[in-house]
Amino acid sequence: MNTPREDLAISNPSRVPANLGGWLLLGLALAYLAVLVLMPLIVVFAQALQKGIGAYVAALADPDAHSAIRLTLLTAAVTVPLNLVFGVVAAWAITKYEFRGKNALITLIDLPFAVSPVISGLIYVLMFGAQGWFGPWLLDHDIHIVYAVPGIILATCFVTFPFVARELIPLMQSQGTDEEQTALSLGASGWQTFRLVTLPNIRWGLLYGVLLCNARAMGEFGAVSVVSGHIRGLTNTLPLHIEILHNEYNAVGAFTTASLLAMLGLVTLVAKSLLERRQPELRQGVARQA
């Protein structure tokens, strides 16, 4: 006969590790996370505040820091809505219709996950740089893409466009098309069906994808580094500004700026957890996506 405590452990295997080995594995996992996640976060904020709050505020008040913050926010403000529209349209087409090339479209959506961001930046330089395919024409018409804001936005869009689509596709596949078909049979238009039926069903997954897309857009370094030209005060985003300050041995400035991105990451994690708690099937969608 099992004791009441043993019966509880058997009926709820996820509550506590079953034996000493389970505790050891849990301890190793927590130690690993502490070394790779918690300690770096502590170091970032400790280094940022090592000379006091006055130096911290002064680093944020620097004109170059202001320029980097504005450009980062502008890039996210343009990139996220574009990827939101693309993600919804792509997910709708993939989950609601059958067409030739569907698997190819899914593969293309996954492409940024497989291609190095640096390579994507080089592709844009090859296409729109002064010696690129369209470079001479762009120069003749005084249009600047590479080493300017449009190039940064294009590179960021490429790196981040899978996030919304990849979050919505498994969610919409699990929901099927029955509700939409019913709405259409009752006389609803396509727009009414999307607004009143589809959108309420995917709203939490959509917010989840937008959240991840925004975090990646603000923190992207590789692709943006290639196409930006590192023009101080003009084409440096927050990650590029951190690199410059670090190369200049300005530890306080670099870690102060890094703390902004760290806080963004923490806010993203909190919001992610709240969304998953509000809509448990988001976890299942992420698991299917993985």
C-alpha positions as CSV (number, residue, x, y, z in Angstrom):
1,M,0.0,0.0,0.0
2,N,1.2,3.5,-0.9
3,T,1.3,6.2,1.7
4,P,-0.9,9.3,1.1
5,R,2.3,11.3,0.2
6,E,3.3,8.6,-2.3
7,D,-0.1,8.6,-3.8
8,L,0.1,12.4,-4.2
9,A,3.4,12.1,-5.9
10,I,2.1,9.4,-8.3
11,S,-1.1,11.3,-9.2
12,N,0.8,14.6,-9.6
13,P,4.2,13.7,-11.1
14,S,4.9,17.2,-12.2
15,R,4.8,18.7,-8.7
16,V,8.1,17.4,-7.4
17,P,11.0,15.3,-8.8
18,A,10.5,11.7,-8.2
19,N,13.9,11.0,-6.7
20,L,17.4,12.3,-6.0
21,G,18.2,12.2,-9.7
22,G,15.3,14.4,-10.4
23,W,16.5,17.0,-7.9
24,L,20.0,16.8,-9.3
25,L,18.7,17.5,-12.8
26,L,16.6,20.3,-11.6
27,G,19.5,21.8,-9.8
28,L,21.8,21.5,-12.8
29,A,19.1,23.2,-15.0
30,L,18.7,26.1,-12.5
31,A,22.5,26.5,-12.2
32,Y,22.9,26.5,-15.9
33,L,20.2,29.2,-16.2
34,A,21.8,31.2,-13.4
35,V,25.2,31.2,-15.1
36,L,23.9,32.0,-18.6
37,V,20.9,34.3,-17.9
38,L,20.8,35.6,-14.3
39,M,24.5,36.5,-13.8
40,P,24.8,38.4,-17.1
41,L,21.7,40.4,-16.2
42,I,23.1,41.3,-12.8
43,V,26.5,42.3,-14.4
44,V,24.8,44.5,-17.0
45,F,22.9,46.6,-14.3
46,A,25.8,46.5,-11.9
47,Q,28.3,47.9,-14.5
48,A,25.7,50.5,-15.7
49,L,25.3,51.8,-12.2
50,Q,28.9,51.4,-11.0
51,K,29.6,55.2,-11.2
52,G,26.2,56.2,-9.7
53,I,22.8,57.2,-11.0
54,G,24.2,60.5,-12.3
55,A,26.5,58.8,-14.8
56,Y,23.7,56.5,-15.8
57,V,21.4,59.4,-16.6
58,A,24.2,61.2,-18.4
59,A,24.9,58.2,-20.6
60,L,21.2,58.1,-21.6
61,A,21.2,61.9,-22.2
62,D,24.0,61.7,-24.7
63,P,22.8,62.9,-28.2
64,D,24.1,59.8,-29.9
65,A,22.2,57.6,-27.4
66,H,19.0,59.7,-28.2
67,S,19.6,59.2,-31.9
68,A,20.1,55.4,-31.5
69,I,16.9,55.2,-29.4
70,R,14.9,57.1,-31.9
71,L,16.1,55.0,-34.8
72,T,15.5,51.8,-32.9
73,L,11.9,52.9,-32.1
74,L,11.3,54.0,-35.7
75,T,12.6,50.7,-37.1
76,A,10.3,48.7,-34.8
77,A,7.4,51.1,-35.5
78,V,7.7,50.4,-39.3
79,T,8.8,46.7,-39.2
80,V,6.2,45.3,-36.7
81,P,3.1,46.6,-38.5
82,L,4.4,45.4,-41.9
83,N,5.2,41.9,-40.4
84,L,1.8,41.9,-38.7
85,V,0.0,42.3,-42.0
86,F,2.2,39.8,-43.8
87,G,1.9,37.3,-40.9
88,V,-1.9,37.4,-40.9
89,V,-2.2,37.2,-44.7
90,A,0.4,34.4,-45.0
91,A,-1.2,32.4,-42.1
92,W,-4.7,32.9,-43.6
93,A,-3.6,31.7,-47.0
94,I,-1.7,28.7,-45.7
95,T,-4.4,27.5,-43.2
96,K,-7.6,28.3,-45.1
97,Y,-6.7,27.4,-48.7
98,E,-5.0,24.6,-50.7
99,F,-2.8,25.8,-53.5
100,R,0.3,24.8,-55.4
101,G,3.5,26.0,-53.8
102,K,2.1,26.0,-50.3
103,N,5.0,24.0,-48.9
104,A,7.4,26.3,-50.7
105,L,5.8,29.3,-49.1
106,I,6.1,27.8,-45.6
107,T,9.8,27.1,-46.4
108,L,10.4,30.7,-47.4
109,I,8.7,31.9,-44.2
110,D,11.2,29.8,-42.2
111,L,14.2,31.0,-44.3
112,P,15.3,33.8,-41.9
113,F,15.6,31.2,-39.1
114,A,18.1,29.3,-41.2
115,V,20.1,32.1,-42.8
116,S,22.6,34.1,-40.8
117,P,21.5,37.7,-40.4
118,V,24.9,38.9,-41.7
119,I,24.2,37.1,-44.9
120,S,20.9,38.8,-45.3
121,G,22.5,42.1,-44.8
122,L,25.1,41.4,-47.4
123,I,22.4,40.4,-49.9
124,Y,20.8,43.9,-49.5
125,V,24.2,45.5,-50.0
126,L,24.7,43.4,-53.2
127,M,21.3,44.5,-54.4
128,F,21.1,48.2,-53.4
129,G,24.7,49.2,-52.7
130,A,26.7,51.6,-55.0
131,Q,28.1,48.6,-57.0
132,G,25.0,46.5,-56.6
133,W,22.3,45.4,-59.1
134,F,20.2,48.5,-58.6
135,G,22.9,50.8,-57.2
136,P,23.7,53.0,-60.2
137,W,20.0,53.6,-60.9
138,L,19.4,54.5,-57.3
139,L,22.3,56.9,-57.3
140,D,21.1,58.5,-60.5
141,H,17.7,59.2,-58.8
142,D,19.3,60.2,-55.4
143,I,17.7,57.3,-53.6
144,H,19.6,56.0,-50.6
145,I,18.8,52.5,-49.2
146,V,22.0,51.0,-48.0
147,Y,23.8,52.9,-45.3
148,A,20.5,54.7,-44.6
149,V,17.3,54.2,-42.7
150,P,15.5,52.3,-45.5
151,G,18.2,49.6,-45.6
152,I,18.0,49.2,-41.8
153,I,14.2,48.7,-42.0
154,L,14.5,46.3,-44.9
155,A,17.1,44.1,-43.2
156,T,15.1,44.1,-39.9
157,C,11.9,43.2,-41.8
158,F,13.7,40.2,-43.3
159,V,15.0,39.0,-40.0
160,T,11.7,39.3,-38.2
161,F,9.0,38.5,-40.7
162,P,8.6,34.8,-39.6
163,F,7.6,35.6,-36.0
164,V,4.0,36.6,-36.5
165,A,3.3,34.1,-39.3
166,R,4.9,31.2,-37.5
167,E,2.9,31.9,-34.3
168,L,-0.4,32.1,-36.2
169,I,-0.1,29.2,-38.6
170,P,-0.3,26.4,-36.0
171,L,-2.9,28.3,-34.0
172,M,-5.2,28.7,-37.0
173,Q,-4.6,25.1,-38.2
174,S,-5.8,23.8,-34.8
175,Q,-9.0,26.0,-35.0
176,G,-10.0,24.7,-38.5
177,T,-12.4,26.5,-40.8
178,D,-15.8,25.5,-39.5
179,E,-16.6,28.8,-37.8
180,E,-15.6,30.8,-40.9
181,Q,-17.6,28.5,-43.2
182,T,-20.7,28.9,-40.9
183,A,-20.3,32.7,-41.0
184,L,-20.0,32.8,-44.7
185,S,-23.1,30.5,-45.1
186,L,-25.1,32.9,-43.0
187,G,-24.3,35.8,-45.4
188,A,-21.3,37.4,-43.8
189,S,-18.7,39.0,-46.1
190,G,-15.1,38.0,-46.1
191,W,-14.1,41.1,-44.1
192,Q,-16.9,40.6,-41.6
193,T,-15.9,36.9,-41.2
194,F,-12.3,37.9,-40.5
195,R,-13.2,40.8,-38.1
196,L,-15.9,39.0,-36.1
197,V,-14.8,35.4,-36.2
198,T,-11.1,34.9,-37.1
199,L,-9.6,37.9,-35.4
200,P,-11.1,37.2,-32.0
201,N,-9.9,33.6,-32.2
202,I,-6.3,34.5,-33.0
203,R,-6.0,37.8,-31.0
204,W,-3.8,36.4,-28.2
205,G,-1.6,34.5,-30.6
206,L,-1.3,37.6,-32.7
207,L,-0.2,39.7,-29.7
208,Y,2.3,37.0,-28.8
209,G,3.8,37.1,-32.3
210,V,3.9,40.9,-32.3
211,L,5.6,40.9,-29.0
212,L,8.4,38.6,-30.1
213,C,8.7,40.4,-33.4
214,N,9.1,43.8,-31.6
215,A,11.8,42.4,-29.2
216,R,13.8,41.0,-32.1
217,A,13.4,44.1,-34.2
218,M,14.8,46.3,-31.4
219,G,17.6,43.9,-30.6
220,E,18.8,42.9,-34.1
221,F,22.5,43.4,-34.7
222,G,24.0,41.3,-37.5
223,A,21.9,42.4,-40.5
224,V,21.6,46.0,-39.4
225,S,25.4,46.2,-38.8
226,V,26.1,45.3,-42.4
227,V,23.6,47.7,-44.0
228,S,23.9,50.7,-41.6
229,G,27.4,51.9,-42.3
230,H,27.8,52.7,-38.6
231,I,27.3,56.4,-39.2
232,R,27.3,57.8,-35.7
233,G,24.2,59.8,-34.8
234,L,22.4,58.8,-38.1
235,T,22.3,55.0,-38.7
236,N,23.3,53.5,-35.4
237,T,20.5,51.6,-33.6
238,L,20.9,50.7,-29.9
239,P,22.9,47.4,-30.5
240,L,25.3,49.3,-32.8
241,H,25.6,52.1,-30.3
242,I,26.5,49.6,-27.6
243,E,29.2,48.2,-29.9
244,I,30.8,51.6,-30.5
245,L,30.8,52.5,-26.8
246,H,32.3,49.2,-26.0
247,N,35.1,49.6,-28.6
248,E,35.8,53.0,-27.1
249,Y,36.2,51.5,-23.6
250,N,33.2,53.5,-22.4
251,A,31.9,50.7,-20.1
252,V,29.3,52.8,-18.3
253,G,27.8,54.1,-21.5
254,A,27.8,50.7,-23.1
255,F,26.2,48.9,-20.2
256,T,23.7,51.7,-19.6
257,T,22.5,51.3,-23.2
258,A,22.6,47.6,-22.8
259,S,20.4,47.8,-19.7
260,L,17.7,49.4,-21.9
261,L,17.7,46.3,-24.1
262,A,17.9,44.0,-21.1
263,M,14.8,45.7,-19.6
264,L,13.1,45.2,-23.0
265,G,13.9,41.5,-22.7
266,L,12.5,41.3,-19.2
267,V,9.3,43.1,-20.2
268,T,9.0,40.7,-23.1
269,L,9.4,37.7,-20.9
270,V,6.8,38.9,-18.4
271,A,4.3,39.8,-21.2
272,K,5.0,36.4,-22.8
273,S,4.2,34.6,-19.5
274,L,1.1,36.6,-19.0
275,L,-0.1,35.9,-22.5
276,E,0.6,32.1,-22.1
277,R,-1.3,32.1,-18.8
278,R,-4.2,34.0,-20.5
279,Q,-4.3,31.6,-23.4
280,P,-2.8,28.2,-22.6
281,E,-3.0,27.0,-26.2
282,L,-0.2,29.4,-27.0
283,R,2.2,26.9,-25.4
284,Q,0.8,24.1,-27.6
285,G,1.3,26.3,-30.6
286,V,4.9,27.0,-29.7
287,A,5.5,23.3,-29.1
288,R,4.1,22.4,-32.5
289,Q,6.1,25.1,-34.1
290,A,9.3,23.8,-32.5
